[in-house]
Amino acid sequence: MALTGVEIFKLLPKTNCKKCGFPTCLAFAMKLAQRQATLDACPDVSEEAKQKLGAASAPPVRPIIMGTGEKAVKLGEETVLFRHDKRFVNPCVFALEIQDTLPDSEIDLKIKEVLDSEIDRVGQKLRIDAIALKNTSNDTGRFESLAKTVAAKAPEVPVIICATNPRSAETAAVVFSNKKPVIYGVNSENAEAMTGIAKTYKTALGIMAKGLDELANLTEKIKSLGVEDIIMDSGARKAKEILEHNTLIRRAAIKKNFKPLGYPVITFAQREDSLVESLIASIGVAKYSSIVVLSSIEKWKNLSLFTLRQNIYTDPQVPMQVEQKIYKIGEPNPESPLMITTNFSLTYFIVSGEIENSRVPGYLAVMDCEGLSVLTAWAAGKFTASKIAQFIKESGVESNIKHRELIIPGYVSILSGAIEDKLDGWKITVGPREANGLPAFLKSRAA
């Protein structure tokens, strides 16, 4: 049973020391009750309280880390059914399946595709996150060879070891020792052997079940054997089943606090038709899968799935932002124009893209307006003459340009006079209202 904030508060030190980051113990207790904070933030909580509060304050979907280093990914830790309730926490992982029956040349090609999959979209690095090694041959030696190849050529990429044969699973686990792989392929027959391997090599276990009832029974069995980092596969493969099972699992974990289903979900979307595969994968992205396994990663598919994932896992309460600074577009010189805009990601990428299209190099001053667009920031008092003048003065851009001209968005032309008053010696030019007018505007000035 979940505890209320008051019940949690009674078990806290009540010192209001603020070490947890909250002003009072009561405020911290309320966040714990809402699962918006974790108990380890309180350094003074007693062992007795930890035992009582540990389960109560834990997120309903267990957090699991797969991989190590900069490319490690975090799964689970979700607390809501719907994104607008709060937000989804950890973006689902895309994994490319590589079977050990493939020729070496094709294995090398698939590894290279994973390594080359990273793209930059609105300031975020997006990529295929993991490789799923599949023991299709059921040959331990061949599977070990595949594991060694992946470990050598993609050492930082997290891996999922897909094998129902415990010998094969352990052989690969040795190769990825200390790299936090996931061993997928646990069923009712091999559960004890696989659990022993997971405990030895400190890996998470992926359960393959035939339905939700068997899945719940297996998670309980694995937990009783001493492994708590679990990833679940209910056996759903058709679109309807994936939607139904994933929804029931999340509802059980969030609404009913049903611990046997409170783990990340893995979805296998592989299809012969790549378009159908991308559609199946999109269901997993939208409906609660923590890992989506693909058979191919064409660039068009990656872009569509990356975009979908990014949109769903962006916090709706926090606008996407880019860093405040002076950006160089092209190769500007001291005579190149200086423009200004806000740090809303979409605004920045549209404006910078149109400047690039003009083929007129320039400087783009991006001002921190808490991720608001130009008109919204102006209306909110965050894109004002005094703040713009202060930003330009403190940016150091004057040392890079010979002129003293600042081009402002046409939508805030009303600010031009006030900015000139505050930027002594500067000329303020009003640019186009819409970014798509920039190419013609800049070319006319350069002519």
Secondary structure, DSSP 4 states (H G I P E B T S, - for coil): -PPPHHHHHTTS------TTSSSSHHHHHHHHHTTSS-GGG-TT--HHHHHHHHHHHS-SS--EEES-GGG-EEE-----SSGGGS---SPPEEEEEEETTS-HHHHHHHHHHHHT--EEETTEEE---EEEEE-TT--HHHHHHHHHHHHHH-TTS-EEEE-SSHHHHHHHHHHTTTS--EEEEE-TTTHHHHHHHHHHHT-EEEEE-SSHHHHHHHHHHHHHTT---EEEE----SHHHHHHHHHHHHHHHHTS--GGG-S-BEEE---SSHHHHHHHHHHHHHTT-SEEEES---HHHHHHHHHHHHHHHS-TTS--B---EEEEESS--TTS-EEEEE-BHHHHHHHHHHHHHHT--EEEEEE-STT--HHHHHHTTSS-HHHHHHHHHHHTGGGT-SS-EEEE-GGGGGGHHHHHHHSTT-EEEE--SSGGGHHHHHHHHH-
